[in-house]
Amino acid sequence: MLSSYMNIRLLKTREFTALSCRSLSLNEISVALRPFIFEVHPDRFANNPSVQQQNEKSLQIFNGYINDLFPVSSNIRPTKNIQINLTGTDPVRIAKQALERCNLSTNHLPNLSKLVRNVAAANDFAGFGPGIRTSNIDQDLLKMYLQRKRKGPKGNDLQNALTHTRTEAIQKSREAEVTKITLKDEIDDLKWRTGAKNIVWHMDWAESHMRRCLGNVHRLIDQSNEQRRESIMNALYKNVLRFGRGSFVCCDGSIQFGADHVPEQWEQICLESSRQRSQLTNLQNAAIRLRDYLGGALIILHHQRSLSQTLQQIECLITRIKCRESLHKELEKYGADTMIEVTTSYDELAVGVDGRLNIPCNVDVGYLVSFLQENSKKAAEINKDMIRLQAEIEADKDACMRELRLRSLDWENNLPLPEVLNSIRRLRDTEDSLRELLGGMGIKFCLNPNIYVMSDGKLSVPLNWI
């Protein structure tokens, strides 16, 4: 145990007149005292609080006195701002510039001319050739890549893509039709065996993966004992079987098997399905209670989402609202005639593209009232505009497919609809040479900036195609 009183008494016999005699720096003293600090450190006496507290105070006094023996020099150099240009890929140049800005020696840097000669010889040996500047090789390679890219066709050139990939797209579409027929037989076989109403995929999967999923369900049934097999069959009977991300019971009572899960996890969901489906009534009642709190708002429930998670989120929001009785009237007033979707605690208050109001389940009710007051009318206007826009898109889509003789025309869900409408209208106004190439093709507008042939034979086209 370290004694604070003894330290102070011994050290104070030393006077600062001895400063001129010391020959060690503060850093050297700190290194030398490490064994002592370790020996008396308060953390070593956690089981003895009184000793721990005394040593902590003693070390503070001890360290403070040692630091006072090394006062900061009064002759402090003035500070100045320096600028270092962080461009290029030459580390030697950047290091030299940093040293020179601080007036420091650059003698310890390697000889640049010798370094360049050595790297140039290595590059010549590796096949780069003598024409490349080794100090900026990354920039040179990027320049060469961009030069080649400029010479080739652009990735969003629709006419060029159709010229080179039309045959491939037609062949893949035929293969997709054959695959659809063969998969239909396997799907019908599984539906007949389990009594499932339908089998749905929520992802764009390859044929081999879809077949593997169907085969895994058969193996799950075959390898289960009689009691578990009966539970699996009862869980799937007259229900929709979905394949997507995650395994759970959905809000409509259907079951989703996760592509990232093993059959044992699928089996567990089937065993728990009867208990979870009993919560369907609780979900409906919770949605009704939330609707009443929000003045008759439309509560959006996605049938393909997890039942337990959705119920938990809605009940969490209801609990928060019930605790703020003083705000109930305002919630009813501003929540009327709105579309509400309860989201996870990681989301934020937001107005959706179709006018729905996204409300996190852990939102502060006061903020919710302010949000509804500011955005309820705006959301209603957005919803009206979206309904009108969707009607225009469907009309233009039908006209475009009819005029260009397209096999199909669709788009990803997360694309902005005004830009989708603009792209459809640009397709209708294309020249005759492009119209001939589009005949019989399937088009899908996607976020991918390049045009390519998808696995089902459709042509993935960005909205900014040329």
C-alpha positions in Angstrom: 0.0 0.0 0.0 1.3 3.4 -1.0 1.3 6.1 1.8 0.3 9.6 0.6 1.7 11.3 3.7 5.1 9.6 3.4 5.4 10.5 -0.3 4.7 14.1 0.4 7.1 14.3 3.3 10.0 12.7 1.5 9.6 14.5 -1.8 9.1 18.0 -0.3 12.6 17.9 1.1 13.9 18.3 -2.5 14.0 21.8 -3.7 13.6 23.1 -7.2 17.2 24.4 -7.0 18.3 20.9 -8.0 16.7 21.2 -11.4 20.0 22.1 -13.1 21.5 18.7 -11.8 19.0 16.4 -13.4 20.1 14.5 -16.5 16.9 12.5 -17.4 13.9 13.6 -19.4 10.3 13.3 -18.2 9.7 10.4 -20.7 12.7 8.5 -19.3 11.5 9.0 -15.8 8.1 7.7 -16.8 9.6 4.6 -18.3 11.7 3.9 -15.2 8.7 4.3 -12.9 6.5 1.7 -14.8 7.2 -1.2 -12.3 6.4 1.1 -9.4 3.2 2.3 -11.0 2.2 -1.3 -11.7 2.9 -2.3 -8.2 0.8 0.3 -6.5 -1.9 0.8 -9.2 -5.4 1.2 -7.7 -6.9 -1.5 -10.0 -4.9 -4.2 -8.3 -6.7 -3.5 -5.0 -10.3 -3.7 -6.2 -11.2 -6.1 -3.3 -10.0 -3.5 -0.8 -11.8 -0.2 -1.5 -10.0 1.8 1.3 -6.5 0.9 -0.1 -7.7 1.5 -3.6 -9.0 5.0 -2.8 -5.8 5.9 -0.8 -3.5 4.7 -3.6 -5.5 6.6 -6.2 -5.1 9.9 -4.3 -1.4 9.2 -3.5 -0.6 8.5 -7.2 -2.3 11.8 -8.2 -0.1 13.7 -5.8 3.0 11.7 -6.8 2.5 12.2 -10.5 1.7 15.9 -10.1 4.9 16.5 -8.2 7.0 14.7 -10.8 5.4 16.7 -13.6 6.2 19.9 -11.7 9.9 19.0 -11.8 9.7 19.4 -15.6 8.1 22.7 -16.2 7.1 23.6 -19.8 9.6 26.0 -21.4 8.5 29.6 -21.6 10.2 29.8 -25.0 7.4 28.3 -27.1 7.8 28.5 -30.8 5.0 30.4 -32.6 2.5 28.2 -34.5 1.8 28.5 -38.2 -0.7 27.0 -40.6 0.7 24.7 -43.3 -0.9 23.4 -46.4 -0.2 19.9 -47.9 -1.5 19.1 -51.3 -3.0 15.6 -51.0 -3.2 14.7 -54.8 -1.6 12.1 -56.9 -0.4 8.7 -56.0 3.3 9.4 -55.3 3.9 8.9 -51.6 7.5 10.1 -51.8 6.4 13.5 -53.1 3.7 13.9 -50.4 6.2 12.9 -47.6 8.8 15.3 -48.9 6.2 18.1 -49.1 5.1 17.5 -45.5 8.7 17.7 -44.2 9.5 20.8 -46.1 6.4 22.6 -44.9 7.7 22.1 -41.3 11.3 23.0 -42.2 12.4 19.5 -41.4 15.3 17.6 -43.0 14.5 15.3 -46.0 17.9 13.6 -46.0 16.5 10.4 -44.6 14.1 10.0 -47.6 15.3 7.4 -50.2 17.0 8.7 -53.3 14.2 9.4 -55.7 16.1 8.9 -59.0 17.5 5.6 -57.8 14.1 4.5 -56.6 12.5 5.3 -59.9 15.2 3.4 -61.8 14.7 0.4 -59.7 10.9 0.4 -60.0 11.1 1.1 -63.7 13.3 -1.9 -64.1 10.9 -4.1 -62.1 8.0 -2.8 -64.3 9.9 -3.6 -67.5 10.5 -7.0 -66.2 6.9 -7.5 -65.3 5.7 -6.5 -68.8 4.6 -2.9 -68.2 7.1 -1.5 -70.7 9.2 1.6 -70.4 6.5 4.1 -71.4 4.7 4.1 -68.0 5.7 6.6 -65.3 6.1 4.5 -62.3 5.5 7.3 -59.7 1.9 7.6 -61.0 1.2 4.1 -62.2 -2.3 4.0 -60.8 -3.2 7.2 -62.6 -1.7 5.9 -65.8 -3.7 2.7 -65.6 -6.9 4.6 -64.9 -6.2 6.9 -67.9 -5.6 3.9 -70.2 -8.9 2.3 -68.9 -10.9 5.5 -69.5 -9.4 5.9 -73.0 -10.5 2.4 -73.9 -13.9 3.0 -72.4 -14.4 6.2 -74.5 -13.6 4.2 -77.7 -16.2 1.6 -76.9 -20.0 2.0 -76.9 -21.7 3.4 -73.8 -23.3 1.0 -71.4 -26.8 2.6 -71.7 -26.9 2.7 -75.5 -30.1 0.8 -76.1 -29.8 0.4 -79.9 -26.2 -0.9 -79.6 -27.2 -3.3 -76.8 -30.1 -4.7 -78.8 -27.9 -5.1 -81.9 -25.4 -7.3 -80.0 -27.7 -9.1 -77.4 -31.0 -9.5 -79.2 -30.3 -13.1 -80.1 -29.1 -14.0 -76.6 -32.2 -12.4 -75.1 -34.5 -14.4 -77.3 -32.7 -17.6 -76.5 -32.8 -17.0 -72.8 -36.5 -16.1 -72.9 -37.2 -19.5 -74.6 -35.1 -21.3 -72.0 -37.0 -19.4 -69.3 -40.3 -20.6 -70.7 -39.1 -24.2 -70.7 -37.8 -23.7 -67.1 -41.1 -22.2 -66.1 -42.9 -25.3 -67.5 -40.6 -27.8 -65.8 -40.7 -25.8 -62.5 -44.4 -25.7 -62.7 -44.5 -29.5 -62.7 -42.3 -29.6 -59.6 -44.3 -26.9 -57.9 -47.6 -28.7 -58.6 -46.0 -31.9 -57.2 -45.1 -30.2 -53.9 -48.5 -28.5 -53.8 -50.3 -31.8 -54.3 -48.1 -33.5 -51.6 -48.5 -30.7 -48.9 -51.9 -29.2 -49.9 -50.3 -25.8 -50.1 -52.4 -23.1 -51.8 -49.5 -21.6 -53.8 -45.7 -21.4 -53.8 -44.2 -17.9 -54.3 -40.7 -16.6 -54.7 -39.9 -13.1 -53.5 -36.5 -12.9 -55.1 -35.1 -13.2 -58.6 -33.4 -16.6 -58.3 -31.6 -18.9 -60.6 -33.4 -22.1 -61.7 -30.9 -24.3 -59.9 -31.6 -22.5 -56.6 -35.3 -22.7 -57.0 -35.1 -26.4 -57.7 -32.9 -26.9 -54.6 -35.4 -25.1 -52.4 -38.2 -27.4 -53.6 -36.1 -30.5 -53.2 -35.1 -29.4 -49.6 -38.8 -29.2 -48.7 -39.3 -32.7 -49.9 -36.3 -33.9 -47.9 -37.5 -32.1 -44.9 -40.8 -34.0 -45.0 -39.1 -37.3 -45.8 -36.5 -37.1 -43.0 -38.9 -35.9 -40.2 -40.5 -38.4 -37.8 -44.2 -39.0 -37.9 -45.2 -36.4 -35.4 -43.1 -33.6 -36.9 -44.1 -34.6 -40.4 -47.8 -34.1 -39.4 -47.0 -30.7 -37.9 -45.2 -29.6 -41.2 -48.1 -30.8 -43.3 -50.6 -29.0 -41.2 -48.6 -25.8 -41.3 -48.5 -25.8 -45.1 -52.0 -27.1 -45.8 -54.2 -24.5 -47.6 -51.6 -21.8 -47.0 -49.2 -20.0 -49.2 -45.5 -21.1 -49.0 -43.1 -18.2 -49.7 -39.4 -18.3 -50.3 -37.5 -15.1 -49.4 -35.1 -13.7 -46.7 -35.8 -15.0 -43.3 -38.1 -17.7 -42.0 -41.3 -16.7 -40.2 -45.1 -16.7 -40.2 -46.5 -13.9 -42.3 -49.2 -11.4 -41.5 -51.7 -13.3 -43.7 -51.0 -16.7 -42.0 -48.7 -17.9 -44.7 -45.2 -19.3 -44.1 -42.0 -18.0 -45.5 -38.9 -20.2 -45.7 -35.6 -18.3 -45.7 -33.2 -19.0 -48.5 -30.4 -18.2 -46.0 -31.7 -20.8 -43.5 -31.3 -24.5 -43.3 -34.3 -27.0 -43.4 -34.0 -27.4 -39.6 -35.0 -23.8 -39.2 -37.9 -24.3 -41.6 -39.1 -27.2 -39.5 -39.0 -25.0 -36.4 -41.2 -22.4 -38.0 -43.7 -25.1 -39.0 -43.8 -26.4 -35.4 -44.4 -22.9 -34.1 -46.9 -21.9 -36.8 -50.1 -22.8 -34.9 -49.1 -20.8 -31.9 -48.1 -17.8 -34.0 -51.2 -17.9 -36.2 -53.2 -17.5 -33.0 -51.8 -13.9 -33.0 -53.6 -13.0 -36.2 -56.6 -11.9 -34.2 -54.4 -9.8 -31.9 -52.8 -8.2 -35.0 -56.2 -7.2 -36.4 -57.4 -5.9 -33.0 -54.1 -3.9 -32.6 -54.5 -2.3 -36.0 -58.1 -1.3 -35.2 -57.0 0.3 -31.9 -54.3 2.2 -33.6 -56.7 3.3 -36.3 -59.1 4.6 -33.6 -56.3 6.6 -31.9 -55.4 8.2 -35.2 -58.8 9.3 -36.2 -59.7 6.5 -38.5 -56.4 6.4 -40.5 -55.8 3.5 -42.9 -53.2 1.2 -41.2 -51.2 -0.6 -43.8 -50.3 -4.2 -43.1 -48.0 -6.0 -45.5 -49.2 -9.6 -45.8 -45.7 -10.9 -46.6 -44.0 -9.5 -43.5 -43.3 -11.2 -40.2 -46.5 -11.5 -38.1 -44.7 -11.4 -34.7 -42.5 -8.4 -35.6 -45.4 -6.4 -37.1 -47.6 -7.1 -34.0 -44.8 -6.1 -31.7 -44.2 -2.8 -33.5 -47.9 -1.8 -33.5 -48.3 -2.6 -29.8 -45.2 -0.7 -29.0 -46.6 2.4 -30.7 -50.0 1.9 -29.0 -48.4 1.8 -25.6 -46.6 5.0 -26.2 -49.8 6.7 -27.4 -51.8 5.5 -24.4 -49.3 7.1 -22.0 -49.9 10.5 -23.6 -53.6 11.1 -23.0 -53.3 14.8 -23.3 -52.4 14.4 -27.0 -55.2 12.0 -28.0 -57.5 14.6 -29.5 -54.7 16.1 -31.6 -53.7 12.7 -32.9 -57.3 12.0 -33.9 -57.6 15.4 -35.6 -54.4 15.3 -37.6 -54.3 11.6 -38.2 -57.7 11.4 -40.0 -57.7 10.6 -43.7 -54.1 9.4 -43.7 -52.3 6.2 -44.6 -50.1 5.0 -41.8 -47.3 2.3 -41.9 -45.6 1.4 -38.7 -41.9 0.8 -39.2 -39.0 -0.5 -37.2 -37.2 1.5 -34.5 -34.3 2.1 -36.8 -36.4 4.1 -39.3 -37.4 7.7 -39.2 -40.6 9.8 -39.6 -41.1 10.2 -43.3 -43.6 10.7 -46.1 -43.6 7.9 -48.6 -43.6 8.3 -52.4 -47.2 7.2 -52.5 -48.3 9.5 -49.6 -48.1 7.0 -46.8 -46.7 8.2 -43.5 -43.9 6.0 -42.1 -43.9 6.1 -38.3 -41.2 4.3 -36.3 -42.7 2.2 -33.4 -40.5 4.0 -30.8 -41.4 7.5 -31.9 -42.0 10.3 -29.4 -45.7 11.0 -29.4 -45.1 14.8 -29.2 -43.0 14.7 -32.4 -45.6 12.5 -34.0 -48.3 15.1 -33.4 -46.1 17.8 -34.9 -45.2 15.6 -37.9 -48.9 14.8 -38.6 -49.8 18.4 -38.3 -47.2 19.4 -40.8 -47.5 16.6 -43.3 -51.0 15.1 -43.2 -52.4 17.5 -45.9 -49.2 17.2 -48.0 -49.4 13.4 -47.8 -53.0 13.4 -49.0 -52.0 15.5 -52.0 -49.1 13.2 -52.8 -51.4 10.2 -52.7 -53.8 11.9 -55.2 -51.0 12.7 -57.5 -49.6 9.2 -57.2 -53.0 7.7 -58.1 -53.2 9.9 -61.2 -49.6 9.1 -62.1 -50.1 5.4 -61.8 -53.1 5.6 -64.1 -51.1 7.5 -66.7 -48.2 5.0 -66.4 -50.5 2.0 -67.0 -52.1 3.7 -70.0 -48.8 4.6 -71.5 -47.4 1.1 -70.7 -50.3 -0.6 -72.6 -49.9 1.7 -75.5 -46.1 1.2 -75.6 -46.4 -2.6 -75.5 -49.0 -2.5 -78.3 -47.1 -0.1 -80.6 -43.6 -1.7 -80.1 -44.9 -5.3 -79.9 -43.1 -5.8 -76.6 -43.4 -9.2 -74.9 -43.4 -7.4 -71.4 -42.7 -4.1 -69.9 -42.2 -3.6 -66.1 -39.8 -1.9 -63.6 -38.3 -2.3 -60.2 -40.4 -1.1 -57.2 -38.0 1.5 -55.9 -37.8 3.6 -59.1 -39.3 7.1 -59.2 -42.5 6.8 -61.1 -42.2 10.2 -62.9 -38.9 9.1 -64.4 -40.4 5.7 -65.3 -43.3 7.5 -67.2 -40.7 9.7 -69.0 -38.7 6.6 -70.1 -41.9 4.8 -71.4 -42.8 7.9 -73.4 -39.3 8.1 -74.8 -39.6 4.5 -75.9 -42.8 5.2 -77.7 -41.1 8.1 -79.6 -38.1 6.0 -80.8 -37.1 5.9 -84.4 -38.1 3.0 -86.7 -34.7 1.2 -86.6 -34.9 0.8 -82.8 -38.6 -0.2 -83.0 -37.7 -3.2 -85.2 -35.1 -4.4 -82.7 -37.6 -4.0 -79.8 -40.2 -6.2 -81.3 -40.8 -9.3 -79.2 -38.5 -8.2 -76.4 -39.1 -7.9 -72.7 -38.0 -4.7 -71.1 -37.4 -4.0 -67.4 -36.3 -0.7 -66.1 -33.7 -1.1 -63.3 -31.2 0.9 -61.2 -28.3 -0.8 -62.9 -26.6 1.9 -65.1 -25.7 -0.7 -67.8 -28.0 -2.6 -70.2 -27.7 -6.4 -70.0 -29.7 -9.6 -70.6 -31.4 -11.0 -67.4 -31.7 -14.7 -66.7 -35.3 -14.7 -67.9 -34.5 -13.1 -71.2 -35.7 -9.6 -70.3 -33.4 -6.7 -71.1 -32.4 -4.7 -68.0 -32.5 -1.0 -69.1 -31.6 2.1 -66.9 -34.0 5.0 -66.9 -31.4 7.3 -68.6 -31.0 5.0 -71.7 -29.9 6.7 -74.9 
